[in-house]
Structures are given as C-alpha cells and as structure tokens.
Amino acid sequence: MKKLKNNYSMRQARGTTQYVLMSTVKMKIRKSIFAVLPLLCCMVLVSSDTSEDALHALAASLEMFVDELPDMPKLKGYVTSKGGGLSPGHLRIGMFQTKWKFHRDLPASTVFAYGVSKESASVPGPTIEVMQGIDTMVTWENHLPSKHILPWDPTLMVASPKQGGIPTVVHLHGGIHEPQSDGHPLAWFTADFKEKGPAWKKPEYHYNNLQSPGNLWYHDHALGFTRINLLTGLVGAYVIRNPTLETPLNLPSDPEYDRHILIFDRSFATDGSIYLNSTGNNPSIHPQWQPEYFGDAIIANGKAWPYMKVKRRKYRFRIVNGSNARFYRLALSNGLNMTHIGSDSAYLSKPVTVKEYLLGPSEIADLIIDFSASSTNTAILTNSAEYPYPSGDPVDDLNSKIMKFLIQDNTDPSVEQDRSQIPKKLLHFRRPRKDLVVHARYIALYEYQSSTGEPTHLLVNGLPFNAPATETPKQGSREVWNVINLTEDNHPLHIHLAVFFVVQQIEITDLEKFKSCMEQKNDAVKCEIKKHAKGKTMAVAAPDRGWKNVFKMEPGYMTTIVVDFSLLGSKGSYPFNASDEPGYVYHCHILDHEDNEMMRPLKLH
C-alpha cells in the first residue's frame, strides 16, 4: 500500500457516476496478488493457500538457475524452392490448452499456448521467421475450451460470445499490414470460428512483410481479455529478415549466437496453476479487475530464472518484454556493456552502448553482449525497475533477477573464432522533418479513482473505447502527437500500424492547476498547455532515439512524438488500403489498463 497524491476519485451525482480530478492524498493499493475469496462470476479454484505471503514463499522456495533457457520452435513464413527462390508461405497456427512446466520443481501448469499442434504448442509460441518483401499468410485457429482457466471481469467492455467459449484474436505487434489482418480487439472469434466479433473479417491473415527488417512479436488482443489471455501464455516472437541488407553488417547471426528471449512475470499456486487474484480493488464496481498484475517469478522463454551457457564471444539477444505491467531496468551483474542495435521493429542508425536500459511492457531491446570482455565466469541479467513504475515498490530478491549466463572458456581449439563485429553504422532511416507535418494533436492520459482512492478505469482524451474515432490521419501523412500524462504511472503507448520518433519530453509546470482545468474542459489548448509545458526536459535514452512503435510516457510530462503513417523509407502510402474496416487502435500497453478503456480507435482515410 502506498500514499500517492493527485489521484482521481469518483462521486455520485444525479443518479449517474461522475469522475473528477482530486488533489488530496489517497491510499492506493497497487499489488495484484493478495488474499481474497473469489466471486461467483469469476471463480477460480486452486488447491493451496493463495495469500500474498504464501505465493511469495512458494516462489522463494524455487531454486534459481536450474532450468536451461529454451530456444523456442521456429516456423518459416516463406517457401524456398530447389533453385533457392522464395515464395509466400501459408501457416496454420492454433491456440491450445495444454500443460507447460515453468520450473523443475513446480508441477506442470495448465496454459493456453500457440503451436501447429497441441503436442508442439509452447510458451512462448513458435518464433515465426519471415523474409522482407515475401508475403506470409497465417490462419490462426482457436482450439480452446469453453471456459477460461483465469478469472475474467464481465463488467469491463469485454468480448461476450453469446454461445460461450473463449474469445481470441492475434495482433502482430509492430506489423504494418491491412486492417483486416491487424487483430482488432473486436475481430475476436471462438473455437472453430463458431462465433465471431463484429469486426471479424476473415480467418486467414495476410502479412506483407514489406517493412524494414527487425523484431516483432504476436499476442492475443481480444477485447477485455488481453491481460488474461497473455497471462495464460498466448505470446510469441516474429522476425523479419533481409540477408542482402543484414549480412554485410556482420552481426552475430548463427542460430546459436542469435537468440530471442521473451520475458514476463507470473505467480503460481502450489499445484502449479497460474495465479491471478479473483477479487478487484473496487469489487463493487469491477468484481475482478486490478490496476496492474505483478507476478513473483520472472520467466524467460517459459522458464523461471533460467540459465544459459555462453562462450566468450559476442551474442545477439532480441529481448521482448511480454509482461502485463512490469518494467525491467536491465543490467548485467558483472558490469558488462550492452550494445543496442535495434529499437522496437527497426534497426538504429548506429550502435548505442549502455550499462543499463529501461524496457517497458511490449518494448523490444535488440542488443549485443560481448562475453569475451567478462572478468567473471557468470553474469546475471538483473532488473531494478520499481513496480508499478516509476513510483512503486523497489525490487526484491525474486524480481530483481531474470536469468543467469554461465560463461565458458574457449578451450576447444576446434571452436570457430568469433568473426562477428559491431559495425559503426547500421541501417539508416532519415529522422522525421517536422516541417512536413500535416497535423498536430494533443493526447491526454487519465486515470480515475473511487472515493477510497482505488483506480476504477483509465481513458485516453477522456473518451471510452467505443466513442467515435477522433484520430483520423491520412494515409502517407506525418503528424505530431503531444502526449500529456496526467497520471502517476508511466504508460507505454503503442500505436498500431504507425512508426514514430520521440522528439522531446518536457515537464508540465503548475501541474495541479493544469489538471484542474483539464478536469473541467478536457481540452489542452483551452487549458493553455503551452504555458504549462515549460518545465525541465528529460533526455530521451539513446537506445530510444530510433523509430519506435511504443514509448514510455513519463508521468507529469508532455512527450512529443512525430508519427509516420507510411512505410519507413517510402515517400508514398501503404501498398494496401489502410482506410478499410475495421481500422486500427492505439493504447497503453499495460494490459490491465488497455482492458479497462485506455484504448482508442485509429481510423485512417
């Protein structure tokens, strides 16, 4: 429990609910795991004590670094002919209920997992490898049971199949493709396509793969179910390659030395089941929903605190933060450098070397670690980010560690010498010119609370998700978005389809006065934002100075981003009609926030 100020509270007026900004200090419970009795609408049965202390004790009883880091199964999204030519690939990937063992000493957990069969389904799912410019078609199939394994909240704006079943839809995060294949939250479907959401268009998704080579990931995106469907295991990596552009860079490229690592946090009961608190922080309003989910165990590629044997040479790690709400401030315990070569789905123009890096939910760090520079035989990938970030609890012995590297001496003379390098330049994409901007917008982030100081819901620009679209950019255009964070949390804002460049982060002065005005008018211009956005500036971290599709919006700041609604490096629009239905969305990628209205439609024309 923490004392936080300047929060929102709720009051009743004329028989309806109104939400107003308050400047008084409120008590705010932000942990999502504590002792509760499940409500009937969302009951989950576990065979053990599920108090906060018991969950933490169970995690603490698990020995760290006893499971080896798995290398997830790989699927090629293209076909290679005998002559070496490439043609489009067709994949069928299902969602299955299966068992997955997260730790050697923990019973196997029931999970939902992606795979080409139930027997091969894994957590994370298979890594999909595609080639730039070669189409990939994927039919995503729902083979899940009629009832969910985790509690869900029917009071949220949520997909509601009339005939039962678990709604799912897959979003390729960072993908630039037609709206019918984007995984819109309303394009959900149940098992065997028995029931479909109002935005569902077709069973086979078409990924053009025309964007620059880089890293993406796929995950569930069903309305109101995103946070719990990801908790069950519905995540996986996706990579776009271009050997013509990438081979000359001479980066670590052998599969042994080029690894994907998808990290997230989970809590478990003694029977191995994934634990999610089944009572909300405002149970009279939302019986199950909690502001953020934080688990006790840190999972990398489906294993709790795994280890990886590495040689004294350079490795490339494509690290995805697949957590619901946890930020990770990454560093190596022995002080080794991390050299960033990519930011989200695109390369940086030149490498950036740092000792630590803050990775927000859904962000991707594409980096090189040179273990030949290590003075030790082990190195732990550590985390020091507060939770919730930035004003929450400090890390503890469990969540401060992610995985361990066992650094082996290269004593075998047959081992091939490391000929990879870190080049001085990577792939250059011109920085955006603000003089080409056709439109500027203000995007305000709000959090509302009950009279007890407990969060109830979050909105973008004071509007619910189902309000008509107010962001309607033109295809091929460039816009400036000024994102104003009026909450006390850092919100990783993700824009579907678009890429953007962070220009500046500037503190909002007289914040309480500005908040009070925004409460009344919900209009940044009328509240004279230009007079308030004059505080101290916060430097954009060097690894974040490339093209991104998600960025961490600092509380009490206005973050200015230049948004391109076109392919990087192109002067025109998209090779598809981005104005088709059902359109796209943008949202906070703290999944618990996204599921409770911090998401808005994005309609291009």
C-alpha atoms as one frame of an Amber mdcrd trajectory, in Angstrom:
protein
   0.000   0.000   0.000   1.324   3.409  -0.930   0.350   7.007  -0.347   0.034
   8.735  -3.672  -1.303  12.187  -4.318  -3.142  13.933  -7.135  -5.290  10.937
  -7.956  -8.851  10.703  -9.176 -11.892   9.839  -7.128 -15.459   9.017  -8.013
 -18.660  10.564  -6.781 -22.344  10.007  -7.427 -24.361  12.869  -8.878 -27.999
  12.860 -10.030 -28.065   9.099 -10.135 -25.113   8.781 -12.510 -21.430   8.226
 -11.936 -19.105  11.189 -12.410 -15.317  11.129 -12.184 -13.384  14.149 -11.039
  -9.740  15.002 -10.513  -8.764  15.327  -6.867  -5.670  16.932  -5.358  -5.887
  15.239  -1.975  -3.701  12.392  -0.820  -5.335   8.992  -1.301  -4.380   5.493
  -0.296  -3.800   3.288  -3.300  -3.299  -0.488  -3.318  -1.395  -1.440  -6.465
  -0.328  -5.063  -5.897  -2.486  -7.563  -7.786  -1.821 -10.562  -5.536  -3.260
 -10.713  -2.039  -5.579 -12.955  -0.008  -9.143 -12.840  -1.299 -12.203 -15.025
  -1.714 -13.243 -15.470  -5.341 -16.551 -14.068  -6.524 -19.027 -16.455  -8.113
 -18.923 -14.709 -11.502 -15.260 -15.404 -11.974 -14.376 -18.250  -9.581 -11.032
 -19.992  -9.941 -10.244 -22.974  -7.739  -6.722 -23.602  -6.504  -5.539 -26.291
  -4.169  -3.414 -24.169  -1.883  -3.147 -21.029   0.192  -3.188 -18.044  -2.148
  -2.362 -15.288   0.283   0.299 -12.845  -0.841   2.775 -14.267   1.681   2.091
 -17.848   0.571   2.541 -17.012  -3.111   5.778 -15.192  -2.415   7.029 -18.023
  -0.201   6.310 -20.564  -2.912   8.279 -18.547  -5.473  11.103 -18.074  -2.953
  11.278 -21.832  -2.412  12.124 -22.427  -6.084  15.841 -22.671  -6.723  17.014
 -20.196  -9.322  19.041 -21.000 -12.436  18.286 -24.754 -12.562  16.431 -24.840
 -15.906  18.225 -24.125 -19.153  16.889 -21.306 -21.320  14.849 -22.949 -24.089
  15.221 -21.985 -27.728  11.629 -21.833 -28.942  10.446 -23.795 -32.010  10.809
 -21.956 -35.321   8.400 -21.665 -38.244   9.339 -20.271 -41.634   6.752 -17.957
 -43.127   8.040 -18.483 -46.664   8.807 -21.346 -49.028  12.240 -21.958 -50.584
  12.321 -23.593 -53.998  15.003 -26.031 -55.143  16.641 -23.207 -57.056  16.762
 -21.017 -53.942  13.869 -18.727 -54.855  11.398 -17.608 -52.220   7.618 -17.606
 -52.414   4.824 -16.781 -49.955   4.241 -19.159 -47.079   0.982 -20.401 -45.577
   0.901 -21.324 -41.884  -1.812 -22.747 -39.661  -1.169 -21.939 -36.015  -3.551
 -22.967 -33.288  -4.271 -21.959 -29.729  -4.435 -24.987 -27.450  -4.986 -25.757
 -23.778  -2.028 -27.835 -22.681   0.489 -28.291 -19.871   3.746 -26.369 -19.506
   6.433 -26.794 -16.860   7.755 -23.388 -15.801  10.259 -24.753 -13.260  11.910
 -28.067 -12.472  10.342 -28.236  -9.005   6.912 -26.832  -9.885   4.077 -29.061
 -11.109   3.172 -28.515 -14.758   0.808 -25.589 -15.251  -2.320 -25.537 -17.376
  -1.716 -22.946 -20.089  -3.049 -21.665 -23.391  -0.300 -21.911 -25.989   0.370
 -21.317 -29.687   1.605 -24.142 -31.899   0.991 -26.111 -35.077  -0.409 -28.907
 -32.877  -1.341 -29.428 -29.246   1.715 -31.647 -28.799   4.122 -28.981 -30.104
   2.437 -25.909 -28.560   4.811 -23.948 -26.340   5.061 -20.917 -24.046   6.156
 -18.666 -25.683   4.822 -19.902 -29.008   6.987 -20.688 -32.024   9.210 -17.946
 -33.407   7.952 -17.037 -36.870  10.776 -16.160 -39.289   9.884 -14.284 -42.479
  11.708 -12.516 -45.294  11.244  -8.862 -46.127   9.066  -8.491 -49.202   7.754
 -12.086 -49.139   4.129 -12.441 -48.042   3.164 -14.689 -45.164  -0.381 -15.952
 -44.703  -1.408 -17.303 -41.305  -4.671 -18.947 -40.345  -4.997 -18.545 -36.584
  -7.197 -21.292 -35.143  -8.894 -21.309 -31.751  -8.953 -24.787 -30.181  -9.521
 -23.562 -26.639 -12.156 -24.994 -24.250 -15.442 -23.349 -23.357 -14.251 -21.958
 -20.002 -11.244 -19.833 -19.139  -8.607 -21.006 -16.673  -8.302 -17.493 -15.169
 -10.911 -15.134 -13.695 -12.296 -12.510 -16.061 -14.356  -9.432 -15.388 -17.759
  -9.141 -17.114 -18.182  -5.508 -16.038 -15.434  -4.304 -18.384 -16.059  -3.556
 -22.031 -15.407  -7.148 -22.989 -15.943  -9.600 -25.843 -19.075 -11.558 -24.915
 -19.794 -14.628 -27.038 -23.488 -15.497 -26.711 -22.799 -19.201 -27.063 -19.847
 -19.339 -24.678 -16.235 -20.024 -25.470 -13.010 -18.070 -25.091 -12.653 -15.114
 -27.482  -9.230 -14.684 -29.076  -7.676 -12.646 -31.873  -3.985 -12.327 -32.769
  -2.215  -8.988 -33.146   1.221  -8.872 -34.766   2.777  -6.146 -32.625   4.787
  -3.758 -34.798   3.354  -5.152 -38.018   2.413  -2.849 -40.894  -0.365  -4.527
 -42.824  -4.016  -4.319 -43.840  -6.575  -3.612 -41.082  -8.378  -6.921 -41.708
  -5.199  -8.709 -40.546  -4.251  -6.446 -37.643  -6.010  -8.329 -34.879  -8.537
  -5.635 -33.977  -9.955  -6.162 -30.449 -13.457  -6.556 -31.924 -12.298  -9.102
 -34.527 -12.325 -11.908 -31.946 -13.526 -15.450 -32.587 -14.194 -18.553 -30.523
 -13.284 -22.200 -31.113 -13.745 -23.384 -34.713 -14.977 -19.851 -35.582 -18.310
 -20.803 -34.002 -18.880 -17.191 -33.006 -17.164 -14.062 -34.279 -16.893 -10.470
 -33.113 -18.404  -7.521 -35.034 -15.054  -6.591 -36.642 -14.089 -10.116 -37.755
 -13.358 -10.242 -41.473 -11.599 -13.477 -42.446  -9.787 -16.492 -40.949  -6.508
 -16.081 -42.859  -4.294 -13.103 -42.065  -2.068 -11.547 -44.716   1.264 -10.142
 -43.539   3.027  -8.198 -46.330   6.399  -8.123 -44.531   7.343  -5.031 -46.559
   8.594  -3.064 -43.568  12.238  -2.881 -42.603  13.985  -5.955 -41.158  13.589
  -6.156 -37.414  11.804  -7.684 -34.455   8.109  -8.000 -33.753   6.008 -10.237
 -31.552   2.482 -11.627 -31.679  -0.044 -11.951 -28.904  -3.739 -12.117 -28.166
  -5.756  -8.900 -28.428  -9.391  -9.824 -27.685 -11.427  -7.013 -26.147 -11.299
  -7.174 -22.346  -9.411 -10.494 -22.428  -5.951  -9.340 -23.483  -4.420  -9.295
 -19.998  -5.666 -12.761 -19.036  -5.085 -14.411 -22.413  -1.465 -13.289 -22.343
  -1.113 -14.477 -18.744  -2.097 -17.956 -19.907   0.763 -17.997 -22.425  -0.524
 -16.600 -25.743   2.658 -14.804 -26.844   5.393 -15.451 -29.407   8.226 -13.807
 -31.363   8.256 -12.793 -35.048  11.293 -11.619 -37.011  11.655 -10.044 -40.463
  14.996 -10.753 -42.131  16.744  -9.325 -45.191  20.097 -11.081 -45.815  21.050
  -8.569 -48.526  20.930  -5.716 -46.015  21.910  -7.558 -42.851  24.723  -9.900
 -43.893  27.169  -7.025 -44.623  26.686  -5.801 -41.035  28.448  -8.991 -39.849
  26.448  -9.170 -36.629  26.200 -12.462 -34.693  23.897 -14.450 -36.966  24.352
 -18.164 -36.327  21.227 -19.515 -34.542  23.409 -20.456 -31.559  24.535 -16.860
 -31.119  21.387 -15.003 -32.235  18.643 -15.684 -29.685  15.157 -14.431 -28.909
  14.313 -14.010 -25.223  10.716 -13.226 -24.226  10.382 -12.260 -20.561   7.355
 -11.897 -18.307   6.344 -12.381 -14.657   3.927 -14.890 -13.116   2.716 -16.112
  -9.739   1.899 -19.769  -9.094  -0.084 -21.825  -6.613   1.472 -24.994  -5.181
  -0.377 -27.142  -7.746   1.454 -25.228 -10.476  -1.570 -23.246 -11.638  -1.027
 -19.666 -12.781  -2.439 -17.381 -10.112  -4.474 -14.258 -10.793  -6.315 -12.526
  -7.981 -10.046 -13.056  -8.455 -11.288 -10.032  -6.499 -10.937  -6.500  -7.814
  -9.582  -3.491  -5.972 -13.087  -1.967  -6.338 -15.211  -5.156  -6.193 -18.494
  -3.263  -6.071 -17.548  -1.678  -9.428 -15.338  -4.314 -11.056 -15.540  -7.725
  -9.334 -12.180  -8.925 -10.701 -10.184  -6.171 -12.430  -6.974  -4.989 -10.769
  -4.904  -1.947 -11.892  -1.730  -3.952 -12.598  -0.628  -7.577 -12.470   2.770
  -8.347 -10.918   3.983 -11.915 -10.501   6.636 -13.168  -8.079   8.598 -15.297
 -10.557  10.419 -13.855 -13.568  10.060 -16.078 -16.628  12.372 -16.122 -19.674
  11.326 -18.255 -22.649   8.889 -20.137 -20.473  11.266 -20.970 -17.601  11.547
 -19.292 -14.206  15.015 -17.753 -13.763  16.762 -19.985 -16.324  20.449 -20.217
 -17.128  22.224 -20.126 -20.476  25.688 -21.425 -21.286  27.576 -18.933 -23.427
  31.039 -18.792 -24.938  33.459 -15.933 -24.587  32.289 -14.190 -27.719  29.541
 -11.858 -28.980  25.866 -12.840 -28.791  22.811 -11.095 -30.164  19.753 -11.083
 -27.906  16.350  -9.931 -29.137  14.596  -9.283 -25.807  10.824  -8.776 -25.701
   9.037  -7.530 -22.575   5.842  -9.595 -22.623   4.758  -8.652 -19.087   1.323
  -7.236 -18.330   2.618  -4.268 -16.362   6.199  -4.797 -15.191   9.037  -2.596
 -16.435  12.572  -4.000 -16.429  15.685  -1.900 -15.920  18.126  -4.331 -17.456
  21.783  -4.616 -16.467  24.432  -7.304 -16.071  25.680  -8.112 -12.572  29.339
  -8.128 -13.631  29.160  -4.702 -15.270  29.320  -5.864 -18.887  28.132  -3.439
 -21.542  25.004  -3.908 -23.630  25.207  -2.548 -27.172  21.829  -1.747 -28.685
  21.430  -2.206 -32.417  17.640  -2.059 -32.695  14.684  -0.223 -31.202  11.331
  -1.992 -31.402  10.846  -3.168 -35.004  13.682  -1.266 -36.723  17.454  -1.004
 -36.577  19.129   2.025 -35.026  21.268   4.070 -37.402  24.323   3.334 -35.258
  25.046   1.153 -32.195  24.495   2.540 -28.702  26.415   1.075 -25.742  24.958
   1.354 -22.233  25.291  -0.270 -18.812  21.540  -0.390 -18.191  18.303   0.121
 -20.095  14.644   0.564 -19.090  12.418  -1.814 -21.067   8.699  -1.034 -20.840
   5.897  -3.541 -21.406   5.826  -4.610 -25.106   9.142  -2.904 -25.933  11.926
  -4.814 -27.661  15.650  -4.434 -26.983  17.829  -5.793 -29.798  21.311  -5.852
 -28.326  24.789  -7.381 -28.438  26.653  -8.671 -25.380  30.333  -9.499 -25.770
  31.137 -12.119 -23.143  34.815 -12.131 -24.122  35.090  -8.892 -22.139  33.831
 -10.537 -18.937  36.161 -10.734 -15.933  33.865 -13.321 -14.330  32.580 -16.767
 -15.254  28.949 -15.880 -14.545  26.705 -12.897 -15.125  23.126 -12.387 -14.003
  20.723 -10.344 -16.120  19.221  -8.139 -13.430  16.215  -5.853 -13.022  15.996
  -2.767 -10.818  12.757  -1.119 -12.019  10.202  -0.156  -9.392   6.704  -1.600
  -9.758   4.392  -0.025 -10.665   6.851   2.195 -12.473   8.104   4.747 -11.525
   6.679   5.355  -8.028   6.035   1.829  -6.782   7.855  -0.750  -4.702  11.563
  -1.484  -5.070  12.552  -4.871  -6.454  13.175  -7.788  -4.102  15.329 -10.915
  -4.223  12.934 -12.594  -6.649  12.020  -9.985  -9.238  15.476  -8.403  -9.307
  16.881 -11.381 -11.250  15.882 -12.566 -14.712  18.375 -15.214 -15.837  21.990
 -16.289 -15.465  24.742 -16.614 -18.057  27.368 -19.311 -17.462  30.418 -18.032
 -19.331  32.627 -20.824 -20.581  36.271 -20.530 -21.540  37.013 -21.218 -25.200
  39.454 -24.065 -24.612  38.386 -26.246 -27.545  40.705 -25.453 -30.496  38.018
 -26.653 -32.909  35.638 -23.884 -31.829  35.269 -21.391 -34.636  36.728 -17.973
 -33.935  34.250 -15.178 -33.420  34.370 -13.164 -36.637  31.227 -11.164 -35.978
  31.507  -7.469 -35.236  29.634  -4.449 -34.003  29.711  -2.092 -37.002  29.997
   1.662 -36.651  26.858   2.132 -38.733  23.720   0.027 -39.054  20.655   0.705
 -41.236  19.922   4.396 -41.547  16.423   5.817 -41.734  16.164   9.570 -42.046
  14.907  11.412 -38.977  11.473  12.980 -39.491  11.253  16.583 -40.634   8.707
  18.458 -38.578   8.183  20.916 -41.423   6.440  18.119 -43.335   3.863  17.616
 -40.573   0.292  17.989 -41.764  -1.444  17.817 -38.381  -0.687  18.171 -34.660
  -2.697  16.577 -31.866  -2.867  16.520 -28.086  -3.375  13.104 -26.490  -4.201
  13.193 -22.753  -3.958  10.146 -20.478  -6.325   9.982 -17.487  -6.757   7.654
 -14.525  -9.951   7.736 -12.474 -10.458   6.510  -8.918 -13.213   5.751  -6.456
 -13.792   7.767  -3.307 -11.458   5.364  -1.491  -8.594   6.211  -3.838  -8.784
   2.932  -5.758  -8.413   3.073  -9.570 -11.636   2.361 -11.444 -10.730   2.876
 -15.105  -8.403   4.783 -17.420  -9.168   6.801 -20.538  -7.403   8.461 -23.444
  -8.623  12.024 -24.038 -11.446  11.392 -21.582 -13.218   9.094 -24.065 -14.213
   5.422 -23.812 -13.012   2.939 -26.391 -16.355   2.774 -28.203 -16.677   6.540
 -28.739 -16.264   7.568 -32.407 -12.673   7.892 -33.594 -11.118  11.312 -33.089
  -7.678  10.372 -34.504  -8.229  10.121 -38.275  -4.867  10.620 -40.025  -4.384
  10.482 -43.767  -2.517   7.536 -45.297   1.043   8.521 -46.106   0.921  11.553
 -43.801   3.071  12.700 -40.884   1.639  14.045 -37.637   2.899  15.395 -34.311
   1.317  13.871 -31.235   1.815  15.645 -27.916   1.073  13.009 -25.286   0.148
  14.504 -21.896   0.368  12.070 -18.984  -1.912  13.261 -16.161  -1.470  10.086
 -14.106   1.231   8.901 -11.714   2.137   5.865 -13.804   4.414   5.605 -16.791
   2.266   4.414 -19.705   3.918   2.638 -22.665   1.821   3.998 -25.538   1.578
   1.699 -28.567   0.266   2.860 -31.939  -0.817   0.147 -34.345   0.351   0.450
 -37.970   2.427   3.599 -37.442   6.062   4.228 -36.552   7.208   7.291 -34.654
  10.235   9.212 -33.448  10.450  10.739 -29.958  11.315  14.436 -30.139  11.232
  15.627 -26.537   9.908  15.083 -23.027   9.084  18.256 -21.122   7.704  18.653
 -17.608   4.297  20.247 -17.068   4.574  23.107 -14.566   1.751  24.082 -12.186
   0.533  20.545 -12.701  -2.362  20.732 -10.227  -3.730  23.858 -11.870  -3.472
  22.254 -15.287  -5.122  19.048 -14.062  -7.954  21.026 -12.539  -8.563  22.771
 -15.844  -8.410  19.505 -17.765 -10.987  18.058 -15.368 -13.383  20.799 -16.327
 -12.622  21.308 -20.026 -10.729  18.216 -21.210  -9.042  20.458 -23.760  -5.274
  21.033 -23.682  -5.440  24.165 -25.833  -8.140  25.817 -23.730  -6.152  24.861
 -20.623  -3.126  26.666 -22.120  -0.807  23.707 -22.339   1.872  25.852 -23.994
   2.123  27.922 -20.795   2.479  24.779 -18.681   4.754  22.650 -20.864   7.806
  24.707 -19.947   9.428  22.727 -17.149  12.604  20.703 -17.182  13.292  18.477
 -20.145  14.079  14.797 -19.841  16.589  13.400 -22.287  15.408  10.553 -24.484
  17.542   7.492 -23.704  19.986   6.853 -26.542  18.585   3.389 -27.397  15.135
   5.021 -27.796  16.242   7.541 -30.412  15.326   5.338 -33.324  11.979   4.618
 -34.963   9.568   3.055 -32.485   6.004   1.783 -32.211   5.736   2.068 -28.419
   7.257   4.506 -25.940   7.239   5.077 -22.189   5.186   8.213 -21.368   6.601
   9.812 -18.228   4.029  10.966 -15.629   3.623  14.734 -15.334   5.305  15.271
 -18.703   4.270  16.073 -22.245   6.046  13.757 -24.672   6.196  14.907 -28.279
   6.434  12.264 -30.991   6.471  12.574 -34.779   4.255   9.857 -36.214   4.591
   8.482 -39.746   1.627   6.721 -41.318   3.723   5.189 -44.072   6.444   2.599
 -44.568   9.892   3.657 -43.380  11.968   4.916 -46.285   8.998   5.305 -48.610
   7.564   8.557 -49.880   4.113   7.239 -50.567   1.354   5.455 -48.752   0.864
   1.788 -47.973   0.544  -0.995 -50.580  -2.908  -1.742 -49.129  -5.922   0.345
 -48.205  -5.385   1.301 -44.577  -8.777   3.049 -44.518 -10.680  -0.233 -44.748
 -12.684  -1.549 -41.824 -12.221  -2.342 -39.015  -9.398   0.193 -38.782  -6.697
   0.145 -36.118  -6.257   1.155 -32.470  -3.729   2.796 -30.180  -3.494   2.151
 -26.454  -1.465   1.879 -23.281   0.391  -1.435 -23.314  -0.019  -2.028 -19.616
  -2.552  -4.717 -20.418  -4.652  -4.156 -17.306  -5.059  -0.517 -18.393  -5.762
  -1.409 -22.015  -8.510  -3.821 -20.932 -10.161  -1.096 -18.858 -10.643   1.505
 -21.602  -7.164   3.039 -22.078  -7.507   2.366 -25.790  -8.939   4.337 -28.696
  -9.805   3.605 -32.336  -7.496   4.837 -35.102  -9.224   5.430 -38.446  -7.173
   6.377 -41.494  -8.532   7.987 -44.637
